[in-house]
Amino acid sequence: MTSLELNLSALRSVAGRLAGPWNRIGAWLNSRMPKGLYARTLLIIVTPMVLLQSVVAFVFMERHWNTVTRRLSAAVTQDIAALIDIYENFPQDPQHTVLRRIAQDRLRLSVDFLPPTEMPGPRAKPFFSLLDQTLSVELMRKVGRPFWIDTVGRSSLVEIRIKLNDAVMRVFAQRSSAYASNSHIFFLWMFGTSMVLLLLAILFLRNQIRPILALADAAESFGKGREVPSFKPRGAREVRRAAQAFIEMKRRIERTVDQRTTMLAGVSHDLRTMLTRFKLELALLGESPEVEALKKDVGEMERMLEAYLAFARGDAGEASVPTDIAKLLDEFKADAERAGRTANATFYGQPIVTVKPAAFRRCIGNLVSNAARYAQSINLTGHRDHRWLTITVDDDGPGIPAAMREEVFKPFLRLDDARNQDEIGTGLGLAIARDIARSHGGEISLGDSPLGGLRATVRVPV
């Protein structure tokens, strides 16, 4: 390998090692970020503004209060320097009563004098203490004597010791006299402005999000086969454009369904007319084995025609209405028992669900009839929560191999063990059931049953 190839390989290796932690951090952040558009937009709008304002306010206030703190520290230092000059240049009584009274009444400083001992050892400097740093600089500039300060020992006082020729002057000053704190002002400012920004963003975004939610509700209702007569485009230009596109798509779909229904109605009428003529002609021929066979074929042809038209027509034209699903399952249980099968029906939750009743009855009926054809025991179970209606049909029959569980939903598949036959044996039973479930916005899946046979699960949104 050349040196260039070695370098590229090394770079790829380093990039791979660095990508791992970054990917984990990104995944962690993504898992904790809000998922809704409303919350994400609020985050996008408010966070940069709050951060920018925080930086600007902090920089401005910090510079302003630093200047104020330096001036206050300089004023306290000048007062101490003046007291030192009075002490050294004017005669004092042994108790320094006049000096202490002047310091207390005029300068708001508490002064006393200690024996000329060594100064205390240096204490640990507080981290990020502006007062400690500023006061030390001012004492060195204006006093120029050995000193010791304590800015953290007492929360409201600052202790300053200065070594004189024959004593140690100890001064207690109010912290507020030497230091201007801006933390509470900064936090109040940031909290107030952030609340104003958040309130304005919420009021603005709520009106912008509402048309998007209305569009989503309309699309969901249309996907469930329900009408959305009150939906109108609202909101921003882009949202209105998406709503108009949805309305046009809805109209095209409805027009296509209407055209198909009209065509199928014409085909059904013409074919039924021909079959009726066949029946009349056969009735005029009299009784014979050949005529009976022809009548049987015509009857089978009529039933197959009805099944094909039902599959092609689907559930077009039927309105969704509240339906008692628990009662529906009880009816299928009774039908299975009349056919000589052992059946149970159980429902959990609120049984009233808005569906297309005739179509949904046919969907479940095809599954139950398939189970009754191959099994002796059938269990019907329904469950409804705040989002889904789930119905399972379990049997103890031979089941379907896992590899064929999708194949059996293909129309006209008539393998004997495929279980895709309805009551007239056209190979459309499961195909019709899945088509109806999907027209309600749901799905049908097949799996293994606890009874040892097949489980068919219908799941539709409520």
N, C-alpha and C positions, 0 to 999 in steps of 0.2 A: 504493500500500500504506500502511496505517496504521502508526503507530509501534509498536503492539503486535505486528503481523505482522512488522515488521522485527526486533524484539527476539526473537521466537520463531524466526525464520529464523537469526539470529545464534547463538542457543543451540543449535539443531540442528547448525549447522556446527561449533561448538566441541565438542559431544558426539561428533560423527562423527570429528573429529580425535583426540579422546582415546580413543575406543573402539578405534581401530586398534592402538596399542601394547599396550593391555590385552589385546586378543584374542590378539595374538602372544605375549605373556607367558603367558597362560592355555594356549595351545596348546603352548608349549614345556614348561611344567610338566606338562601332561597326558601329553605324550609320554615323560616321564621318571618318572612315577609308576608304581608297581607295578600290574599289571592283575589279579592274583589277589586273591580275597576274604581269604585268610589274611594276605597281606602288607599289604593295605590296612587290615584291622582292627588288625593290630599297629601300623601307623603311626598310626592314629587314637587308639589307647589309649595308646601309649607316648609319642608326641611331646608332647601337652599336659601329661602328668605330668612329663616331664623338663624341659620349659620352665618350668612352674610351680615345680618344685623348684629349678631353676637360679636363677630370679629370687629366690625366698625365701632360698635359701642364700647367694647373692651379697650380697643386701642385709644379711642378718644378719651374715655373716662380715666383710663390708667395714666395717660400723659397729664390730664388735668389734675388728678388727685396726687400724682407724684410731685407736681409743682407746688400744690398746696401743702403737702407734707414737708417739703424742703423749706418752705417759708415759715411754717409753724415751728419746725425744729430749729431754724436759724433764730427765730424770735426767743424761744426758750433758752437757747445757748447765749444769746446776748444778755438776757436777764441774769443768767448765772454769772457771766463775765462781769456785769455791773456789780453784783453782790460781792464778788471776789475783790474788785477794786475798792469798794467801801470798806471791806474787812481789813485790807492791807494799808489803806491810806488815811483812815480816820480812826481815832481812839474808840475802843469798844469796852463796854462793861464786861465783867467776867461771864455773865450769862448770855451775852449778845442779844439782849432783849429787843433793842431798837431794830437791829438788822433782821431779826427773825419776824418782828411785827411788820416791817416794810415788805419783806418777802411774802408774808401771808396775806396782808391786806391789799397790797398794790399789785403783786405779781402772781398771786395764787400758787406760791411755792412753799413747801414745808422744808425748813432748813434747820439742821443741827450740826454740831461739830464733835468729831470723834478724836480720840488721842492719835498722835502721829505714828500709827502703826503701819505695817506693810499693807498694801492693797490686796483684796481677795484675788485668788487665782482666776484666770480667764474662764468663763463659762462657755458651754457649747453655743455656737451661734444658731439662732433659729433659721430654719430653711425659708428662703424667700421673704425675709423680714425687711421691708423697706425702711421701717422706723429705725431699726438697729444700725443699718448701714448709713442712713442719712444723718442720724444724730451723732454717730462716731465721726463722720467727716466734719460736721459743723463744730464739734468740740475741739478737734485738732486744729481747725482753722482759727477759731475765735478765742479759745482758752489757752491752748498750747501747753498744758500741764498733764502729768500722768492722771489718767482717769479710769474709772470702771463703771460700766452701766449694766443694768438688768432690765430688759424690756418685756420679760415674760414671767417673772416671779409673781407679780401681782397683776391681775387682769386689768384693773383700772388705773394703776399707777406705774410710773417709770422711776426707777431708782438710779441716781447718778452720784458717784463719789469722785471727788477731785482732791488730789494731794497738794496741800499748801506747805509753807515753810514750817509751821509749828502745829498744824492740825490737819485733819481730813474733813472737808466739807461734804456733808451728805444732804442731798436735795431729793425731795419727792415731788414729782410733777404729775399732774393729771395727764393720762394718755391722750385724751382729746385735745390737750393744749399743744401737743407735739406731733400728732398724727391724725390724718383725716381718712377714715375708713370708707370705702366705696362699695364694699361687697353687697350690703343689703340693698343699696340703691340700684346696683347693677342687676341683681336678681329680680327686684320689683319691676324694673324697666323691662327686662327680658320677658318676665311672666306676663305683664300687661300687654305688651305689643304682640307677643305670641298668641295670646287669647284673642286679640282683635283680628289678627291674621287668620287664625283658625276659624273664627266665627264667620268672617267674610267668605273664606274658602268653602265652608260647609253650606252657607246659604247659596252661593253661586253653583257649586257642584251638584247640589241636590236637584236643582232645576235642570241641569244638563244631563244627569244620569237618569232621571225619570223617563224621558222618551226612549232611551236605550232599553230600560227594563220593560217598557210597554211593547217595544218591538220584539224582545225576547219572549214575552208572554204570548204575544200574538202568534209567533212562529211555533211555540210549543203547543198552543191550542190547535193550530192548523195541523200540526204533525199528529195530534191525537184524533183528528177527524172532526173537530168541533168548529163551529162558526165563530168568527171574530168581527161582528158587525160594527162595533164601536171604535175600531182601531183607525186612527188618522195620523198622518205624518206630523211630527212635532219636533221641536228642538233645533239644534244647530244644522247648518247646511249639509254636512256630511251625514248626519243621522237622518235627516229628511230624505236624502238621496237613497240611503239604504232602505228606508221604509217604503219609498216609492218602488224600488226594485223588488222588494218583498211582495207588495200588492200586485205588481205586474206578473210576477212569477205565480202567485196564487191564482190570478185570473186565467193565465195560460193553462195551469194544471186543471182548474175547474172546467175550462172550455174543452180540454182534451177528454176529460172524464165524461162530460155531457155528450160529446160527439161519439165516444165509444158506446155509451149507454144507448143513444139513439140508434146507432148501427146495429147493436145487438138486439134491440127491440124489433127492428125490421127483420133481421135474420130469424129471430125466434118466431115471429108471426108467420113468415113464409114457410118455414120448415114445419111448424105445427099444422098449418093448413094442409100441407102435403101428407103428413102423417094421418090427419083426420080423414082425408080422402081414401088413404090406404085402408083404414079401419072400416069405412063404409063399404068399400068394394069387397073386403074380406067378409063382412057380415052378409053381403048378398050372395056369396058363393055357397053358402050352406055349411054343413058340418062335415069335416073329413080330417084325417090325420095330417094331411098336407096343410090344410087351412089353419089348423091349430098351431102347427109349427110356425107358419107365417105370422099368425097373431102374436105368438110369443116373441118372435124376432122384432116385430114392430113395437111391442111394449118395451122390450129391452132398448131398442133404438131411441124411444121417447125418453126413457129414464136417463140414458147416456147424454142425450141432447140437453136435458135440464141440468145435468151436472156440469157439462162443458160451459153452458151459458152462465151458470152460477159462478163458476171459477173465473170466467172472463169478466163478468160484471162486478164481482167482488161485493163490497157493501155500499156501492154508490147510491146516493139518494136517501140513505137512512140517517136520521138525526140521532145524535147522542142524547140519551136521557138517563136520569138516575135509575139504577137497576139494583134489585136485591140479589146479590151474588150468592148469599147463603141459601136462599130459597131455590135458586137455580141449581145449586149443587144437590140439594135434597131431591129435586125432580129427577136429576140424572141418576141418583142413587136408586130411586123407585123404579126407573126404567131398567136399570141393570138387574135389579132383583126380579122384575117380571120376566126377564130373559133367562132366569135361572142362575144368576151369579150372586156371589156373596159380596156385598158392597157396604162401605162406610163413608160418611160425609161429615167433615168437621170444618168450621170456619172460625177464625180468630180476628178480632178487631171490628171496626165499623163496616157492616155489610153493604151499605148503599154506596155504589160506585157509578160514575157517569160513563156509560159505554153505549155502543150501538147494540141494542138488546138482541135483535134477530141474528145479526152477524156473530156476536160474541157467543150466543147459544150454539150456533153451528160450529164455531171453533172448538168449544169444549165438547160438544156432542160428537164430533169426528174423533177426538182423542179417546172418549169413553167407548165409542163403538169399536174402535180398533182394539182397545184393551179387552172388551168383552168377547171379541172374536177369538182371542188367543189365550185368555186366562179365565180362572174360576173365581179369583178374589180381586177386588178392586177397592182401592182407598182414594177418596177425593178429599184434598186438604186445601183450604183457602186461608190466606193471611193478608191483611191490609194494614199498612202503616201510613205515615204521613206523606210518603212519596210513591209507593208501589203497591199494586195488587198482584199477588203471586198465588197461582193455583197449580197444584201438582196432582197428577194422575198416576198412581202406582198400581202395578199388577204383578201377579206371580207367574206370568207366562214365560216363554222361552227367551224373550228379550231380543235385542238387535246387536250384532257385533259393533264394536266402537268404530271400526273403519267405515261402516255403512251408515252411521247416524246422521251424516249430512246428505248422503246420496238419496235417502228416502224422502227428502223434501222436494225432490225434482218432480215436476208434473208428469203424469202418465207412466210413472215407474210402477210396474205391476208384478214385481216378484212376490211369490207367495209369502216369503218370510220377511218382506220389506215393511210390512204394516203400513203401506201407503195407500190403502184402499178404503173408500168410504162405503156406505151402505149398499151401493149399487155396483161396486167393483170397477170403478173407472180409473183407479190409480191417482186420485186427486185429493184423498182425505187429508194427509198432512200438508200438502201444498196449499190447499184452501185454508187450513187452520193457521199456517204461518203467515199467509197473505193477510188474513183478518187481524192477527196479532200485530203485524207491522203497520197496518193501517191505523191502529190505535196507538202507535208510537212504541210498541213493545217488541217482544221476541219470544220464540219457542226454542227450547233446547231439550235434548234427550240425554239420559244418563242411566245409571244403575239404580234399581229400586231396592229398598230394604226388604221387600217381599220376595226378592230373588229374580224379578223380571225386569221390566222397563219402567223408567220414570220419565214422564213428559211434564215439563215445567213451562207454564205460561206466565210471563211477567210483563205487565203493562203499567204505565204511569197513571196516577189517579189525579 
